[in-house]
Amino acid sequence: MAFERYIWSGNRRLRLGYTTGTCAAAAAGAAARALLFGEPPASVTVRVPAGEGIEVEVVETRRDASGVTCAVRKDGGDDIDATDGALICARVELTGAEGIEIDGGAGVGRVTKPGLDQPVGAAAINSVPRRMIAEAVEDALAEARQDRGAKVTIIVPMGEEIAAKTFNPNLGIVGGISILGTTGIVEPRSLSALRDSIELEIRQAAALGARDLVVVPGNYGSDYVSGNLRIGAVPVVACSNFMGAAIDCAAREGFERVLVVGHIGKMVKVCGGIMDTHSRVADARMEILAAHAAASGAPAERVRQIMDAATADAGLEILQREGLVAPTCESLSRALSIRLGRRAGKAMSVAALVFSNVYGELFRTPGADAMLAAWEVAHG
């Protein structure tokens, strides 16, 4: 049965889905009911933190000598991700102890680094899904008037293979996927999960003792760092379009020095104070570049050409013909330093290195040289 909840994104009607946490809770509730009442349910209703009950189909039930395992299928709606369609299983057995014990079995990852929702060594089943799983089993126990505890083991067939397509290897979660979800519902094309993953990487780096950080918007920045800079053990986090959120998180987590390394196409937006650089939020690259070109002496005709250019590199080509790349980059550098400094406040030092795939390094803001020199010395 499809989860028939929808939202509108622009002019598109998109179907919502439910999280791996909701699936795990549904499977656990179904297994508990099959164990307690004898008949496997065709579906179960799970209360989710978003405030509604979600009916989830049970696709498989198996009994063994001491417990019951039920499986449900992850439905991500129109937000297709690596876990969409995966089987999420829960095995439930009754115990003589009080409370609900929850652990991960095959295909559920284990935490190996600090800074995550769960401690090192624990199954990567986050706090909200754990609460949902416990509530689902407790409801079944109460309905059966059973004053006993239960052990729940979450299992994800093919979980280890699926995890290779997720952030888990970068986060130190090994052996399978994470059981996640804060609302229980997946919004199609939601960016919150991506932003949460980025902030999680930053928090984890802080938990491992790092006080220096390199932030890159994406693959261009990562490749530039690995190919051109000597930064030793300084962690590198890709922030996608969430420049402001990454700086905010680094400041909260106590980092002392942050270097942003990015392509001019992204960073020129930040020069204009745009801290979410997705084109749907703001795409003023050429307007900002043209304004700084004009302030650096570009004639009106060239300013208009820059405004009409398709890319920042094409704008730089126009500036190069006028001999204005250096003064325009100096103007951009001043603006970028101010914007980043305002965002970070007094919490930490933040600087930037900006490059072009065509023209190489373009400029460094004040403080970047000192950071790189210190890291190169530490690198040996």
Stockholm file with secondary structure:
# STOCKHOLM 1.0

chainA/1-380         MAFERYIWSGNRRLRLGYTTGTCAAAAAGAAARALLFGEPPASVTVRVPAGEGIEVEVVETRRDASGVTCAVRKDGGDDIDATDGALICARVELTGAEGIEIDGGAGVGRVTKPGLDQPVGAAAINSVPRRMIAEAVEDALAEARQDRGAKVTIIVPMGEEIAAKTFNPNLGIVGGISILGTTGIVEPRSLSALRDSIELEIRQAAALGARDLVVVPGNYGSDYVSGNLRIGAVPVVACSNFMGAAIDCAAREGFERVLVVGHIGKMVKVCGGIMDTHSRVADARMEILAAHAAASGAPAERVRQIMDAATADAGLEILQREGLVAPTCESLSRALSIRLGRRAGKAMSVAALVFSNVYGELFRTPGADAMLAAWEVAHG
#=GR chainA/1-380 SS CCCCCEEEETTEEEECEECHHHHHHHHHHHHHHHHHHSSCCSEEEEECTTSSEEEEECCEEEECSSCEEEEEECCCTTSCCTTTTCEEEEEEEEESSSSEEEEECTEECEECSSSSSSCTTSBSBCHHHHHHHHHHHHHHHHHTTCCCEEEEEEECTTHHHHHTTSSHHHHTEESEECBCCSSSEECTTCSHHHHHHHHHHHHHHHHTTCCEEEEESSHHHHHHHHHHCCCTTCCEEECTTBHHHHHHHHHHTTCSEEEEEEEHHHHHHHHTTCSBCCTTTCCCHHHHHHHHHHHTTCCHHHHHHHHHCSSHHHHHHHHHHHTCHHHHHHHHHHHHHHHHHHHHTTSSEEEEEEEETTTEEEEECTTHHHHHHHHHHHHC
#=GC SS_cons         CCCCCEEEETTEEEECEECHHHHHHHHHHHHHHHHHHSSCCSEEEEECTTSSEEEEECCEEEECSSCEEEEEECCCTTSCCTTTTCEEEEEEEEESSSSEEEEECTEECEECSSSSSSCTTSBSBCHHHHHHHHHHHHHHHHHTTCCCEEEEEEECTTHHHHHTTSSHHHHTEESEECBCCSSSEECTTCSHHHHHHHHHHHHHHHHTTCCEEEEESSHHHHHHHHHHCCCTTCCEEECTTBHHHHHHHHHHTTCSEEEEEEEHHHHHHHHTTCSBCCTTTCCCHHHHHHHHHHHTTCCHHHHHHHHHCSSHHHHHHHHHHHTCHHHHHHHHHHHHHHHHHHHHTTSSEEEEEEEETTTEEEEECTTHHHHHHHHHHHHC
//
